[in-house]
């Protein structure tokens, strides 16, 4: 299947909070939040994170980003894939 | 654009435990019923707790907190503090605790039950773990906290404290 048509959802074992202007992700393992392994998302990353609900495809999310932010299609497409792969590698998302 | 030159970015981050962001995040996580693992900063709990030690904090009902416990609370400035309960007073809505850093000469004053989010259940230093809830460790910590106004060398020469440390190899190793 084409990656653009795939759907991803947030791992419920990650707590996320918006603090000031940053979206913070904290992994929970065995009911323990590890504050030594915190991640932060930039503004566009947070925008995408909020849409990773298992319903929207990556191409739909990409279109929403392009609607909201002034950036080139190629740049967004490339960065979105890299971002999802990064989130997947730390266990923050999974394929729906 | 982020530091890596990407429009979309994920970055590993450290949040110092004395920051407002840490306070908001940690209190929220404990309120969800999850435990918290983080690196302590500061010297107020010396020698049992040192700068850089890793703490594990469990959410706790204030009614379960007793003398000698290490509690995780927000002070009047909104900062997170981990200090020892030296006295418990009142009950119900009036429950409060006198807390103190083991290495500090003076207590912090009273902390209301609603300010407390958790209790420390494990200390980790260089791969050595210590349970601060163990009766011997609590007694030793309480002794250190109450005797802190004295000079450290005089405190360490108190016979019962020396004997207690000698009888607890893990504590001795932890304090080495």
HADDOCK unambig.tbl for C-alpha pairs under 7 A between the chains (distance, minus, plus):
assign (segid A and resid 19 and name CA) (segid B and resid 21 and name CA) 6.34 0.50 0.50
assign (segid A and resid 31 and name CA) (segid B and resid 34 and name CA) 5.29 0.50 0.50
assign (segid A and resid 31 and name CA) (segid B and resid 35 and name CA) 6.14 0.50 0.50
assign (segid A and resid 32 and name CA) (segid B and resid 34 and name CA) 5.71 0.50 0.50
assign (segid A and resid 32 and name CA) (segid B and resid 35 and name CA) 4.49 0.50 0.50
assign (segid A and resid 32 and name CA) (segid B and resid 36 and name CA) 5.40 0.50 0.50
assign (segid A and resid 32 and name CA) (segid B and resid 37 and name CA) 6.67 0.50 0.50
assign (segid A and resid 33 and name CA) (segid B and resid 34 and name CA) 6.66 0.50 0.50
assign (segid A and resid 33 and name CA) (segid B and resid 35 and name CA) 5.98 0.50 0.50
assign (segid A and resid 33 and name CA) (segid B and resid 36 and name CA) 4.81 0.50 0.50
assign (segid A and resid 33 and name CA) (segid B and resid 37 and name CA) 6.08 0.50 0.50
assign (segid A and resid 34 and name CA) (segid B and resid 36 and name CA) 6.22 0.50 0.50
assign (segid A and resid 34 and name CA) (segid B and resid 37 and name CA) 4.97 0.50 0.50
assign (segid A and resid 34 and name CA) (segid B and resid 38 and name CA) 6.60 0.50 0.50
assign (segid A and resid 35 and name CA) (segid B and resid 37 and name CA) 5.79 0.50 0.50
assign (segid A and resid 35 and name CA) (segid B and resid 38 and name CA) 5.10 0.50 0.50
assign (segid A and resid 36 and name CA) (segid B and resid 14 and name CA) 6.79 0.50 0.50
assign (segid A and resid 36 and name CA) (segid B and resid 38 and name CA) 5.92 0.50 0.50
assign (segid A and resid 38 and name CA) (segid B and resid 12 and name CA) 5.89 0.50 0.50
assign (segid A and resid 38 and name CA) (segid B and resid 13 and name CA) 5.46 0.50 0.50
assign (segid A and resid 38 and name CA) (segid B and resid 14 and name CA) 6.56 0.50 0.50
assign (segid A and resid 39 and name CA) (segid B and resid 10 and name CA) 6.58 0.50 0.50
assign (segid A and resid 39 and name CA) (segid B and resid 11 and name CA) 5.41 0.50 0.50
assign (segid A and resid 39 and name CA) (segid B and resid 12 and name CA) 4.36 0.50 0.50
assign (segid A and resid 39 and name CA) (segid B and resid 13 and name CA) 5.34 0.50 0.50
assign (segid A and resid 40 and name CA) (segid B and resid 10 and name CA) 5.83 0.50 0.50
assign (segid A and resid 40 and name CA) (segid B and resid 11 and name CA) 5.27 0.50 0.50
assign (segid A and resid 40 and name CA) (segid B and resid 12 and name CA) 6.29 0.50 0.50
assign (segid A and resid 40 and name CA) (segid B and resid 13 and name CA) 6.30 0.50 0.50
assign (segid A and resid 41 and name CA) (segid B and resid 9 and name CA) 5.74 0.50 0.50
assign (segid A and resid 41 and name CA) (segid B and resid 10 and name CA) 4.83 0.50 0.50
assign (segid A and resid 41 and name CA) (segid B and resid 11 and name CA) 6.47 0.50 0.50
assign (segid A and resid 42 and name CA) (segid B and resid 2 and name CA) 6.71 0.50 0.50
assign (segid A and resid 42 and name CA) (segid B and resid 8 and name CA) 6.64 0.50 0.50
assign (segid A and resid 42 and name CA) (segid B and resid 9 and name CA) 5.55 0.50 0.50
assign (segid A and resid 42 and name CA) (segid B and resid 10 and name CA) 6.89 0.50 0.50
assign (segid A and resid 44 and name CA) (segid B and resid 7 and name CA) 6.79 0.50 0.50
assign (segid A and resid 44 and name CA) (segid B and resid 8 and name CA) 5.34 0.50 0.50
assign (segid A and resid 45 and name CA) (segid B and resid 8 and name CA) 4.90 0.50 0.50
assign (segid A and resid 45 and name CA) (segid B and resid 9 and name CA) 5.55 0.50 0.50
assign (segid A and resid 45 and name CA) (segid B and resid 10 and name CA) 6.94 0.50 0.50
assign (segid A and resid 79 and name CA) (segid B and resid 6 and name CA) 6.48 0.50 0.50
assign (segid A and resid 79 and name CA) (segid B and resid 7 and name CA) 6.66 0.50 0.50
assign (segid A and resid 79 and name CA) (segid B and resid 8 and name CA) 5.83 0.50 0.50
assign (segid A and resid 80 and name CA) (segid B and resid 8 and name CA) 6.61 0.50 0.50
assign (segid A and resid 83 and name CA) (segid B and resid 8 and name CA) 6.50 0.50 0.50
assign (segid A and resid 83 and name CA) (segid B and resid 9 and name CA) 6.45 0.50 0.50
assign (segid A and resid 83 and name CA) (segid B and resid 10 and name CA) 6.92 0.50 0.50
